[in-house]
Amino acid sequence: MNTKLMNIDLNAAATFMATRARLLDKRRFEVLFRDGDPASALAALEGYRNPDGGYGHGLEPDCRSATSQPGGALHAFEVFADVGPASSPRAAELCDWLASISLPDGGIPFALPMPDPSGSAPFWASADPSVSSLQITAIVAVTARRVAAHDPAVAAHPWLAKATRYCLHEIEKLDEAPHALVLAFAMKLVDALGEAHLVEKLGRFIPDDGVLAVGGGIEGEAMRPLDFAPRPDGPARKLFRPDVVEADLRRVAGGQHDDGGWRVDYISYSPAAGLEWNGLFTVNTLSLLRGNGLV
C-alpha cells in the first residue's frame, strides 16, 4: 500500500483539539499521541460518572440526559481502553452497572428512561427499555473487550461474558440484513472475537464495495469498509479486496480539514453535540489510522 499520499498532520490535529474539543477528548488525544498522563483522562471522565456506577451528562454527545445510559458506557469504555496499560477500578464498576440494567437474555436496552430528554436524539429518548438491543450491546461489549485486554477485572467480569453470549446468539439467528449500524457493530464484535464463520455470515450482507447506506440517516451517510473491518489483522478485513481497503483508508486520511480535525457525517441533535462530536470523532479517527499504520 502506498501511504505517501496519506499525509496526516498531527500538529494540526493537536491545535484542533486544543481549540475545538471538550476537555475529555483533549486529554484522550494527549494520552494517545502526546505522552499525556492517563490519570488526567480518567479525571476528566469522572465528571460524567453517576453514583450508580454508570455515565451520563452528555458523555454520549447526542444523549444529554444526566442519567446513566448505555451510550455513556460505550464512551467511558473508550477512555478506559485509551489509557491502557493503566487501569481504573471504575471500569469494573461500570461492568457492575451494566449487569444491573441487563435484561434476562443478557442484552442491554438501547437506552433507559430519561426524565430530562432535552437535547437528546429521539432514538435515545424514545427507546424501549424492556427490549435488548443487539446494536448497543455489541458495540459496548466490543469496546469493553479492548479494556479487558489490559484489565483483568473487566476480562473476568460475568457481565461481559453474558453480553457476548447474547450477541452471538442474536447474530446466529439473523437471516436477513439488519440495519447498517447493527451490522457494523455486530461485525466488529465477531471480528474481535475471531469468529470466522460469523464474519462470513455477516459478510454476505455487505456489498463488494463495502458501502451500506444508513437507513434514516442524512444523504450520503453510510457504513464503509473500515466501519466493518477496522483491524488490519482481523478476519473481517479479508472480506474486502486490498484496493477497496486502500481507497477507504485514503478517504479517511483525506478527511482531515484545514483546521486539523475530522467531521462526522451524521446529524448532531444539539449545539453542544455539534461541537463535541467532532473532537471525539477526531480522536477515534486518528486511533483508527494509527491501528492501520498510518500515524
C-alpha positions in Angstrom: 0.0 0.0 0.0 1.3 3.4 -0.9 0.9 5.6 2.2 2.9 8.6 0.9 -0.3 10.3 -0.3 -2.0 9.8 3.1 -0.5 12.8 4.9 -1.8 13.3 8.4 -0.8 16.4 10.3 -0.7 15.6 14.0 0.4 19.1 14.9 -2.7 20.5 13.2 -4.8 17.9 15.0 -3.4 19.0 18.3 -4.3 22.6 17.5 -7.8 21.5 16.6 -8.2 19.5 19.9 -6.9 22.5 21.9 -9.3 24.9 20.3 -12.4 23.0 19.4 -12.7 19.8 21.6 -14.0 19.2 25.0 -11.5 18.6 27.8 -12.1 14.8 27.9 -11.2 14.3 24.3 -8.3 16.7 24.5 -7.0 14.5 27.4 -7.6 11.4 25.3 -5.6 12.9 22.4 -2.8 13.8 24.7 -2.6 10.2 26.2 -2.7 8.6 22.7 -0.4 11.0 20.8 1.4 13.3 23.1 2.6 11.1 26.1 -0.2 12.6 28.2 -1.0 11.4 31.7 -3.6 8.7 31.9 -4.7 10.0 35.3 -5.7 13.3 33.6 -8.0 11.5 31.1 -9.6 9.4 33.9 -10.1 12.6 36.0 -11.9 14.3 33.1 -14.1 11.2 32.6 -15.0 11.3 36.3 -17.2 14.3 35.8 -19.6 12.3 33.7 -20.0 9.5 36.3 -23.1 8.9 38.4 -23.2 7.4 41.9 -24.8 4.2 40.4 -21.5 3.5 38.5 -22.9 4.5 35.1 -22.2 7.5 32.9 -24.4 10.3 31.6 -24.4 14.1 31.5 -23.8 14.2 27.7 -20.8 11.8 27.6 -22.7 10.4 24.5 -23.0 13.8 22.8 -26.5 13.2 21.4 -27.8 12.0 24.7 -27.8 15.0 27.0 -29.6 13.3 29.9 -27.8 13.3 33.3 -29.0 9.8 33.8 -26.6 6.8 33.3 -27.1 5.3 29.9 -25.7 2.5 27.7 -24.4 5.2 25.3 -22.4 6.7 28.1 -21.0 3.3 29.0 -19.7 3.0 25.4 -17.7 6.2 25.6 -16.5 5.5 29.1 -15.0 2.2 27.9 -13.3 4.1 25.0 -11.4 6.1 27.7 -10.6 3.1 29.8 -9.2 1.5 26.6 -7.2 4.6 25.6 -5.3 4.7 29.0 -4.1 1.1 28.8 -1.9 -0.4 30.2 -3.1 1.8 33.1 -6.4 0.7 34.6 -9.1 2.0 36.9 -11.5 0.3 39.2 -14.2 2.4 37.6 -14.1 0.1 34.6 -15.2 -3.0 36.6 -17.7 -0.8 38.4 -19.2 0.1 35.1 -19.5 -3.6 34.3 -21.4 -3.9 37.6 -23.8 -1.2 36.5 -24.3 -2.8 33.1 -25.0 -6.1 34.8 -27.7 -4.3 36.9 -29.5 -3.0 33.8 -29.1 -6.1 31.7 -32.3 -8.0 30.7 -32.8 -11.7 31.3 -31.4 -12.6 27.8 -28.1 -10.9 28.6 -28.6 -7.9 26.4 -28.9 -4.3 27.4 -31.6 -1.9 26.2 -30.7 0.7 23.7 -31.4 3.4 26.3 -33.1 3.7 29.7 -35.9 6.1 30.6 -34.8 9.7 30.9 -36.7 12.4 32.8 -34.6 15.1 31.2 -34.6 14.4 27.4 -33.9 18.0 26.3 -31.2 18.0 23.5 -31.2 14.2 23.2 -31.8 12.5 19.9 -35.3 11.0 19.5 -33.8 7.5 19.1 -32.3 7.8 22.6 -35.2 9.5 24.3 -37.8 7.1 22.9 -36.0 3.8 23.2 -37.9 0.9 24.7 -36.1 -0.1 27.9 -37.8 -3.5 28.0 -36.1 -4.8 24.8 -32.5 -5.8 24.4 -30.6 -4.1 21.6 -28.0 -6.0 19.6 -26.8 -2.7 18.3 -25.8 -1.2 21.6 -24.9 -4.4 23.3 -22.4 -5.4 20.6 -20.6 -2.0 20.4 -20.4 -1.7 24.2 -19.2 -5.3 24.5 -16.5 -4.9 21.8 -15.2 -1.7 23.4 -15.2 -3.4 26.8 -13.1 -6.1 25.3 -10.5 -3.6 24.3 -10.3 -2.7 28.0 -10.3 -6.4 29.0 -7.0 -6.8 27.1 -5.2 -5.0 29.9 -7.7 -5.0 32.8 -8.2 -8.5 34.3 -11.2 -7.3 36.3 -13.1 -6.5 33.2 -11.9 -9.6 31.4 -13.3 -11.8 34.1 -16.5 -9.9 34.7 -19.6 -12.0 34.2 -21.4 -9.1 32.5 -19.1 -9.2 29.6 -19.4 -12.9 29.1 -23.2 -12.8 29.3 -23.4 -9.8 26.9 -21.2 -11.6 24.4 -23.2 -14.7 24.5 -26.4 -12.7 23.9 -24.8 -11.0 20.9 -23.5 -14.3 19.4 -26.9 -15.9 19.8 -28.7 -13.0 18.1 -26.2 -12.9 15.3 -26.6 -16.7 14.7 -30.4 -16.0 14.4 -30.0 -13.4 11.7 -31.5 -14.5 8.4 -31.7 -11.1 6.6 -29.7 -8.0 6.6 -30.1 -5.9 9.7 -29.8 -2.1 9.9 -26.4 -0.9 8.7 -25.3 0.2 12.2 -26.4 -3.1 13.7 -24.4 -4.9 11.0 -21.3 -2.8 11.5 -21.3 -3.2 15.3 -22.0 -6.9 15.2 -19.2 -7.4 12.7 -16.8 -5.5 14.9 -17.6 -7.9 17.7 -17.3 -11.1 15.8 -14.1 -9.8 14.1 -12.6 -9.0 17.6 -13.6 -12.5 18.8 -12.1 -14.2 15.7 -15.5 -15.9 15.0 -14.7 -16.6 11.3 -17.9 -18.3 10.5 -20.0 -15.4 11.8 -17.7 -12.9 10.0 -18.5 -14.9 6.8 -22.2 -14.9 7.6 -22.5 -11.2 8.2 -20.2 -10.5 5.2 -22.9 -11.8 2.9 -25.0 -8.7 3.8 -22.2 -6.3 2.8 -21.8 -5.1 -0.8 -18.5 -5.7 -2.5 -17.5 -2.1 -2.3 -18.3 -2.1 1.5 -20.7 0.9 1.3 -24.0 0.4 3.0 -26.4 3.3 3.4 -27.6 4.1 7.0 -31.4 3.9 6.9 -32.9 7.0 8.4 -29.6 8.9 8.1 -28.8 12.0 6.2 -27.9 11.9 2.5 -24.6 10.1 2.0 -24.4 8.7 5.5 -23.1 5.1 5.2 -21.1 2.4 6.9 -18.0 1.8 4.9 -15.2 -0.9 4.8 -13.3 0.4 7.8 -16.5 0.6 9.8 -16.9 -3.2 9.3 -13.2 -4.2 9.4 -11.1 -1.6 11.3 -8.3 -4.1 12.2 -5.8 -5.0 9.5 -5.2 -8.4 11.0 -8.8 -9.3 11.7 -10.8 -11.9 9.7 -13.3 -9.2 8.6 -10.6 -7.5 6.6 -10.4 -10.5 4.3 -14.0 -9.7 3.1 -12.6 -6.7 1.1 -10.2 -6.5 -1.8 -7.0 -4.7 -1.0 -7.9 -1.8 -3.3 -11.2 -1.4 -1.5 -9.4 -1.1 1.8 -6.8 1.3 0.5 -9.4 3.5 -1.1 -11.2 3.7 2.3 -8.0 4.5 4.1 -7.4 7.3 1.7 -10.9 8.6 2.2 -10.5 8.6 6.0 -7.0 10.1 6.0 -8.1 12.7 3.4 -10.9 13.8 5.6 -8.7 16.0 7.8 -9.8 19.6 7.5 -7.6 22.6 7.2 -8.2 23.3 11.0 -6.7 19.8 11.8 -9.9 18.0 12.7 -12.3 15.5 11.2 -16.1 15.9 10.9 -18.9 13.4 11.5 -21.3 12.8 8.6 -24.4 12.5 10.7 -26.8 14.8 12.4 -26.0 16.3 15.8 -29.0 17.0 17.9 -27.9 20.0 20.0 -25.4 22.8 19.6 -23.2 21.2 22.3 -23.3 17.8 20.5 -22.2 19.5 17.2 -19.0 20.7 18.9 -18.3 17.6 21.0 -18.8 15.0 18.2 -16.0 16.4 16.1 -13.4 16.3 18.9 -14.5 12.8 19.8 -14.5 11.7 16.2 -11.1 13.2 15.5 -9.5 11.1 18.3 -11.3 8.0 17.2 -10.3 8.6 13.6 -6.6 9.1 14.5 -6.7 5.9 16.5 -8.1 4.0 13.6 -5.4 5.4 11.3 -2.7 4.5 13.8 -4.1 1.0 14.1 -3.6 0.7 10.3 0.0 2.0 10.4 -0.7 5.5 9.1 0.0 7.6 12.2 
